[in-house]
């Protein structure tokens, strides 16, 4: 998926606390998991911080590309209604 999002607030200057996706503000209730990945591309490596976060309505995987401080919604893991 990798849709651009805006992380509006962070907890401890690291974990996403609120993010805006498709114009809607989402409040993170819990960070369930975090990990770092590195992708090798030609002569450089792209390092990404990944976060599985839970909101009231869903669980999402969010990704931060460190080299350009860009945030993406990687996938919707679970939707709760």
C-alpha positions in Angstrom: 0.0 0.0 0.0 2.6 2.6 1.2 0.2 5.6 1.1 1.7 8.8 2.4 0.5 9.9 5.9 1.3 12.8 8.2 2.4 12.0 11.7 1.1 14.9 13.7 2.4 14.0 17.2 5.0 11.6 18.5 5.3 10.0 21.9 8.8 10.3 23.4 9.9 12.0 20.1 9.8 8.5 18.4 6.5 6.6 18.5 3.6 7.9 16.5 0.8 9.3 18.7 -1.5 10.8 16.1 -1.5 10.6 12.3 -3.6 11.9 9.5 -4.6 9.5 6.7 -7.0 10.5 3.8 -7.9 13.7 5.8 -8.9 11.8 9.0 -7.0 12.1 12.2 -6.3 8.8 14.0 -5.2 8.6 17.7 -2.9 5.8 18.5 -4.0 3.9 21.6 -1.1 1.5 21.6 2.1 0.7 19.7 2.0 -3.1 19.6 5.3 -3.7 17.9 8.2 -1.8 16.3 11.1 -2.9 14.2 13.7 -1.6 11.8 14.4 -2.8 8.2 17.1 -2.1 5.8 16.7 -2.3 2.0 19.8 -2.3 -0.1 19.5 -0.4 -3.4 22.5 0.0 -5.6 25.1 1.8 -3.6 23.0 2.9 -0.6 20.7 1.4 2.0 17.3 2.6 2.9 16.6 2.3 6.6 12.9 2.2 7.8 11.3 2.2 11.2 8.1 0.2 11.3 5.3 0.4 13.8 2.2 -1.7 14.3 -0.2 0.7 16.0 -3.8 0.2 17.3 -6.5 2.8 17.2 -10.1 2.6 18.2 -11.2 1.3 14.8 -8.2 -0.6 13.4 -4.6 -1.8 13.5 -2.1 -0.4 11.1 1.5 -0.9 10.0 3.1 2.5 9.7 6.6 3.1 8.2 9.0 6.0 8.5 11.8 6.3 5.9 14.6 7.7 7.9 16.7 9.3 5.1 13.8 11.7 4.1 11.7 11.5 7.3 8.7 10.5 5.2 5.8 8.5 6.7 3.6 5.9 5.0 0.7 3.6 5.9 2.0 0.3 4.8 -1.1 -1.7 5.4 -4.3 -2.0 7.4 -3.8 -5.1 9.5 -7.3 -5.4 11.1 -10.5 -3.3 11.1 -12.8 -3.3 14.1 -16.3 -1.9 13.9 
